[in-house]
Amino acid sequence: MEIGLETNTPIFLDANVLLRYYEISLVARKKLLTFIKSKTQRIVLTYQVQQEFLKNREEVIDNFFKDVTAKIPGNFTSEVLNKIHNFLNQNKVILKDYPDFESDISNAKDNLEKAKGSIDGKIKTVSNDYKKLKFEDPFLDIINKCIILDGLDQEYLKSVKSEFDNLKKDTKDVSPESISKNRKIIFPGLGDIKKKPENPYGDFIIIHEIMKYMVDNNTNAIFLTFDATKKDWMSASKEPYLHYIENVYYNTGKIINILDADRTLEGVLEVDLDSLIESELEIDASRLTLPLLTQYCSKHKVLRNFKSSSFLEQHVEELVAAGFETVEDLDQALNEVDEKYLLFLLKQSSITKLGALRFSLIPYNKSYQKVYLRLQKKWIKTSSKYDSKYIEWLVS
């Protein structure tokens, strides 16, 4: 019953649930808006969630337009029009034997170019709509009708932060592997210590705000969050940590259900709630594995644009032997590589994700040193570009 949100138990929403409204398709937005509108008497927004929502709302609205809507014309040109144009050019000799087919393709290309002109005009209209959304937003009107909480008093807030700092000390010298094996070390906000070192307290404040409400109103609670990647609200399998439930019960005498919003809301609303915004890649500090390597190279902002690679266990062994034991190690190296090298590689049709990764890691790997120095001597600079025949070794 709780998982289906069918009881009268108060539902606490994380800020990322509210922000997701601006990241999903218009069809999904309508369903989410209707859901929240129907549950305003049960949905509770803590003060910390309100602050995080308002702090990030306009940026998310801008990012959706920039990363999703505004990219449609460019993607249409590169993925549709340019490919048809290239097909006609590359096959112009043989297509003379099939004049009707060539004519149909050319006509289709003309019609698609007209459609491109149409979408350009519509994007401008949508752009104005998004600017208005920051000030005229029906979603804001709906969530303002939910149960809005005041913040914790200063003494309570001070004690919460102090408790967080004490818990943080206990994990200072503990490896990610040890934490995953001993889950009781985990607490809300643990994943933000590195991500938000200046102010990692948000999630820990939220759990205390929820507990205070549970005590004051003698009620159980449901907490919905999309924040499963940090693994400090729930495990990798999206199951809540038992010690969270135990601790909340010890402090309140009531039960909290911490639910994955992705799984729960998609089941209730019967709609895809995946974010359409290109989110930041989560960096895993645990030991490098084949699945982690494959996922990282498929999502990295530069590597994802290269040809697919068939990564093998031997590639993981190669990287670990070279000193790249975690995804975090790989990310540090890629963040420092000269991007013009990668952009040049991107123009070489034969270069794969594995090749581009190796290229980026050369300066950090002593075993690559001879190859690196040899290539440096052979590179031919012409307007900051390099002769592609000297990087063929990267294809494998």
C-alpha positions in Angstrom: 0.0 0.0 0.0 2.8 2.5 1.0 4.7 1.6 -2.2 1.7 2.4 -4.3 1.2 5.7 -2.3 -2.5 4.6 -1.6 -2.5 5.2 2.1 -3.0 8.5 3.9 0.6 8.6 5.1 2.3 12.0 4.5 4.6 12.0 1.4 7.8 14.0 1.7 9.4 14.9 -1.7 13.1 15.4 -2.2 14.1 18.6 -4.1 15.2 16.4 -7.1 11.6 15.1 -7.4 10.3 18.7 -7.8 13.1 19.7 -10.1 12.5 16.6 -12.3 9.3 18.3 -13.4 11.3 20.6 -15.6 13.5 17.9 -17.0 10.9 15.5 -18.5 8.7 15.4 -21.5 5.5 17.5 -21.6 3.3 14.4 -21.4 5.1 13.3 -18.3 5.0 16.8 -16.8 1.2 16.8 -17.1 0.9 13.5 -15.3 3.3 14.6 -12.5 1.5 17.9 -12.1 -1.9 16.1 -11.8 -0.5 13.6 -9.3 0.9 16.4 -7.0 -2.3 18.4 -7.4 -4.3 15.4 -6.2 -2.0 14.8 -3.2 -1.5 18.4 -2.0 -3.0 17.6 1.4 -0.6 14.7 1.9 2.6 16.1 0.3 5.0 17.8 2.7 7.9 20.0 1.6 10.6 20.5 4.2 12.4 23.9 4.5 15.6 22.4 3.2 13.9 20.9 0.2 12.2 24.3 -0.6 15.6 26.1 -0.5 17.3 23.5 -2.7 14.4 23.6 -5.2 14.3 27.4 -5.4 18.1 27.6 -5.7 18.3 25.2 -8.7 14.9 25.8 -10.4 15.9 28.5 -12.9 19.1 26.7 -13.9 17.2 23.5 -14.6 14.7 25.3 -16.7 17.6 26.9 -18.7 19.4 23.6 -19.0 16.3 21.8 -20.4 16.0 24.4 -23.1 19.7 24.4 -23.9 20.4 20.6 -23.7 17.1 19.4 -25.1 14.9 21.8 -27.0 17.5 24.1 -28.6 19.5 21.1 -29.8 16.7 19.7 -32.0 17.5 21.7 -35.1 21.3 20.9 -34.9 20.7 17.3 -34.2 18.2 17.1 -37.1 20.7 18.6 -39.4 23.6 16.4 -38.4 21.7 13.1 -37.9 19.2 13.4 -40.8 20.0 16.0 -43.4 23.8 15.6 -43.5 23.5 11.8 -43.7 21.1 12.0 -46.6 23.4 14.6 -48.3 26.4 12.3 -47.8 24.5 9.3 -49.1 23.6 11.1 -52.3 27.2 12.3 -52.8 28.9 9.0 -52.0 26.6 7.0 -54.3 26.0 9.5 -57.0 27.5 7.3 -59.7 25.6 4.1 -58.9 22.4 6.1 -58.3 22.3 7.1 -61.9 21.3 3.5 -62.6 18.2 4.1 -60.3 16.9 7.6 -61.3 13.5 7.2 -59.7 15.1 6.2 -56.4 17.5 9.1 -56.6 14.7 11.5 -57.3 12.6 10.2 -54.4 15.5 10.7 -52.0 16.2 14.2 -53.3 12.6 15.2 -52.9 12.5 13.8 -49.4 15.6 15.8 -48.6 13.9 19.0 -49.9 10.9 18.3 -47.8 13.0 17.7 -44.7 14.9 20.9 -45.3 11.5 22.7 -45.3 10.7 21.0 -42.0 14.0 22.2 -40.6 12.9 25.7 -41.4 9.6 25.2 -39.6 11.2 23.8 -36.5 13.6 26.7 -36.3 10.6 29.1 -36.0 8.9 26.9 -33.4 12.0 26.8 -31.3 12.1 30.6 -31.1 8.5 30.5 -29.8 9.3 27.8 -27.3 12.3 29.9 -26.2 10.0 32.8 -25.2 7.7 30.3 -23.4 10.6 29.1 -21.3 11.5 32.6 -20.3 8.0 33.2 -19.2 8.0 29.9 -17.2 10.4 31.4 -14.7 7.7 33.9 -13.7 4.4 32.3 -14.8 4.5 28.7 -13.6 1.5 26.6 -12.8 3.7 24.1 -11.1 4.7 26.7 -8.5 1.0 27.4 -7.9 0.3 23.7 -7.2 3.3 23.0 -4.9 2.5 26.1 -2.9 -0.8 24.4 -1.9 1.2 21.5 -0.3 2.1 21.4 3.3 5.0 23.8 3.7 7.3 23.5 6.7 9.4 26.1 8.4 13.1 25.4 9.0 14.6 24.0 12.2 15.4 26.5 14.9 19.1 27.5 15.1 20.0 25.4 18.1 18.5 22.3 16.6 20.2 23.1 13.2 23.5 23.6 15.0 23.2 20.2 16.7 22.3 18.5 13.4 25.4 19.8 11.7 27.6 18.9 14.7 26.3 15.3 14.5 27.0 15.2 10.8 30.6 16.4 11.4 31.1 13.6 14.0 29.8 11.0 11.6 32.0 12.4 8.8 35.1 11.9 11.1 34.3 8.2 11.4 34.4 7.8 7.6 37.5 9.9 6.9 39.9 7.1 6.4 37.4 4.4 5.4 37.6 3.2 1.8 34.5 3.0 -0.4 34.8 -0.8 -0.5 34.6 -0.9 3.3 31.6 1.4 3.4 29.8 -0.8 0.9 30.5 -3.9 3.0 29.6 -2.2 6.3 26.4 -0.3 5.4 25.9 1.0 8.9 28.7 3.5 8.2 26.5 5.2 5.6 24.3 8.2 6.6 22.3 10.8 4.6 24.7 13.3 3.0 27.8 11.0 3.0 27.8 11.2 -0.8 27.9 15.1 -0.7 31.1 15.3 1.4 33.3 15.3 -1.7 30.6 16.7 -4.1 29.7 19.7 -1.9 32.6 20.0 0.6 31.6 23.5 1.6 28.0 22.6 2.6 27.3 18.8 2.6 24.6 19.0 5.3 21.4 19.1 3.1 20.3 15.5 3.2 21.1 15.1 6.9 19.0 18.2 7.6 16.1 16.8 5.6 16.0 13.5 7.5 15.9 15.5 10.8 13.1 17.8 9.4 11.1 14.7 8.5 11.7 13.1 12.0 10.5 16.3 13.7 7.3 16.3 11.6 6.7 12.7 12.5 7.1 13.4 16.2 5.0 16.6 16.1 2.2 14.9 14.2 2.5 11.3 15.5 2.7 9.9 12.0 4.6 7.5 9.8 6.2 9.0 6.6 7.1 8.3 3.0 10.1 9.9 1.5 10.5 9.9 -2.3 13.9 10.7 -3.9 15.6 10.3 -7.3 18.9 10.5 -5.5 20.0 6.8 -5.8 23.4 7.4 -7.5 25.2 8.6 -4.4 24.0 5.5 -2.5 23.5 7.4 0.7 19.7 7.3 0.7 19.4 3.7 -0.6 21.7 1.0 -1.9 22.7 0.4 -5.5 19.8 -2.0 -5.8 17.5 0.9 -4.6 16.6 -0.8 -1.3 16.5 1.4 1.8 19.1 0.9 4.5 17.6 -1.0 7.4 19.6 1.1 10.0 17.9 4.3 8.7 14.5 2.8 9.4 15.7 1.6 12.8 17.2 5.0 13.7 14.1 6.9 12.7 11.9 4.5 14.7 14.2 4.8 17.7 13.8 8.6 17.6 10.2 8.9 16.6 8.4 5.6 17.4 7.2 5.7 13.8 8.1 4.1 10.5 9.6 5.9 7.5 9.5 4.4 4.0 12.3 5.6 1.8 11.3 4.9 -1.8 13.0 5.3 -5.2 10.9 7.9 -7.0 11.9 6.6 -10.3 10.4 3.1 -9.7 7.5 4.3 -7.5 6.2 7.2 -9.6 6.7 5.5 -13.0 4.5 2.7 -11.6 1.9 5.0 -10.2 1.8 7.4 -13.2 2.5 4.9 -15.9 4.9 7.3 -17.7 8.6 7.6 -18.3 10.1 10.1 -15.9 13.7 9.9 -17.1 15.5 13.2 -17.2 16.1 14.5 -20.8 18.9 16.8 -19.6 22.5 15.6 -20.0 23.3 15.2 -16.3 26.8 15.3 -14.8 28.5 11.9 -14.8 28.6 10.4 -11.3 32.2 9.5 -10.5 32.6 6.2 -8.7 35.6 5.9 -6.4 35.4 2.1 -6.0 37.9 -0.2 -7.8 37.6 -0.2 -11.6 35.6 -3.0 -13.1 34.5 -3.8 -16.7 30.9 -2.5 -16.2 32.2 0.7 -14.6 34.7 1.3 -17.4 32.1 0.6 -20.1 29.6 2.9 -18.4 32.1 5.7 -17.9 33.3 5.7 -21.5 29.7 5.7 -22.8 28.7 8.7 -20.7 31.9 10.9 -20.6 31.2 14.2 -22.4 34.0 13.6 -24.9 34.5 9.8 -25.1 30.8 9.1 -25.7 31.1 10.7 -29.1 33.7 8.2 -30.4 32.9 4.8 -32.0 31.8 2.1 -29.7 34.5 -0.2 -28.3 34.3 -3.8 -27.2 35.9 -3.4 -23.7 37.3 -6.6 -22.2 38.6 -7.6 -18.8 42.2 -7.3 -20.2 41.6 -3.6 -20.8 40.6 -3.2 -17.1 43.8 -5.1 -16.1 45.8 -2.8 -18.4 44.5 0.3 -16.8 44.8 -0.9 -13.2 48.4 -2.0 -13.9 49.1 1.5 -15.3 47.9 3.1 -12.0 44.3 3.9 -13.0 42.6 1.8 -10.3 39.3 3.7 -10.1 37.0 5.7 -12.4 38.0 8.7 -10.3 41.7 8.2 -11.5 40.5 8.1 -15.1 38.4 11.2 -14.7 41.3 13.2 -13.2 43.5 12.4 -16.2 40.8 13.2 -18.8 40.0 16.5 -17.1 43.6 17.6 -17.6 44.2 16.4 -21.2 44.4 19.0 -23.9 41.0 19.0 -25.5 42.3 19.9 -29.0 43.9 16.4 -29.1 40.5 14.8 -28.4 38.7 17.0 -30.8 41.2 16.1 -33.5 40.8 12.4 -32.7 37.0 12.8 -32.9 37.4 13.7 -36.6 39.2 10.4 -37.3 36.5 8.0 -38.2 38.5 4.9 -37.1 39.2 6.0 -33.5 37.2 4.2 -30.9 36.4 5.0 -27.3 39.2 2.8 -26.1 41.7 4.5 -28.5 40.7 8.0 -27.3 41.0 6.9 -23.7 44.5 5.5 -24.2 45.5 8.7 -26.0 44.4 10.7 -23.0 46.2 8.5 -20.5 49.6 8.4 -22.3 51.2 11.3 -20.3 50.2 9.6 -17.0 51.4 6.2 -17.8 55.1 5.3 -17.6 54.6 2.1 -19.6 53.3 4.2 -22.5 56.2 6.7 -22.3 58.2 5.3 -25.3 55.2 5.3 -27.5 54.2 8.7 -26.3 57.7 10.2 -27.1 57.9 8.5 -30.5 54.5 9.9 -31.4 55.5 13.4 -30.2 58.4 13.4 -32.7 56.2 12.2 -35.5 53.2 14.5 -35.0 53.0 17.0 -37.8 51.6 20.3 -36.7 49.4 22.2 -39.2 47.0 24.8 -37.7 47.0 22.9 -34.4 46.1 19.6 -36.2 48.0 16.4 -36.3 48.7 13.9 -39.1 46.2 11.0 -38.6 48.5 8.3 -40.0 50.6 8.5 -36.8 47.7 7.7 -34.5 46.5 4.5 -36.2 47.8 2.5 -33.3 45.0 3.9 -31.2 42.3 2.2 -33.3 42.7 -1.3 -31.7 
